[in-house]
Amino acid sequence: MPNTLGKTEICNTALRRIGIRPINNVESDTSTAATELKSVWSLAVHSVLRGAEWNFARKITPLAELAFEKALGWDYLYQYPNDCVAIWAIENENSIRNSEATYRWELMLSPNSGTLAIATDCPHAYGRYTSIVEDPTLWDTQFVDCLGWRLAMDVCQRLASDTGLFTKCNQMYLSSLSAAQTANKTEKKNDEESQGFFINVRG
């Protein structure tokens, strides 16, 4: 379900969860609450994106081969996508439709350039990953719920006097993230009868 809340409204969701008065605008407000939320916002968003294979942020795109670089024990080395926050699988046109035809892979620094790379035995590889999506209008409501709890957890110790809030927020964050992981797995159908190979290029 699409999200209709903006950055300030999401921050206020987090503040309400720890008993702090809402702010008018997280970007322009100079209060302690706004300052704390701005300082943790980017890290929180990226951490929640890494927490699940969110459908709204999923991409399946061809990987750029590092043709002149090799990794010991692997046939191919590919560039790690610039917009990737968490990679879930290496695919080709057959494996995307057959869960048993999976490829092993691992992350490493490329031996020549020293940049993050993906080593695998898969030729003409595609990466299935969670991309960096920072526009709140593209997030779904479960992601926003998780982010609200993550923000609350990150700022509660600086803003609230209740020492038990961190534990509560952490538990609620993990619970909402687990529910989102389940929902994301069941909100798709990908078999040979109903869906062929596709490339998702949504940013």
Secondary structure as UniProt FT lines:
FT   HELIX           7..17
FT   TURN            18..19
FT   TURN            26..28
FT   HELIX           32..51
FT   HELIX           55..57
FT   STRAND          58..62
FT   TURN            67..68
FT   TURN            72..73
FT   STRAND          76..79
FT   TURN            82..83
FT   STRAND          84..91
FT   TURN            93..94
FT   HELIX           95..97
FT   TURN            99..100
FT   STRAND          105..109
FT   TURN            111..113
FT   STRAND          116..120
FT   TURN            123..124
FT   STRAND          126..131
FT   HELIX           136..138
FT   HELIX           141..159
FT   TURN            163..164
FT   HELIX           165..186
FT   TURN            192..194
//
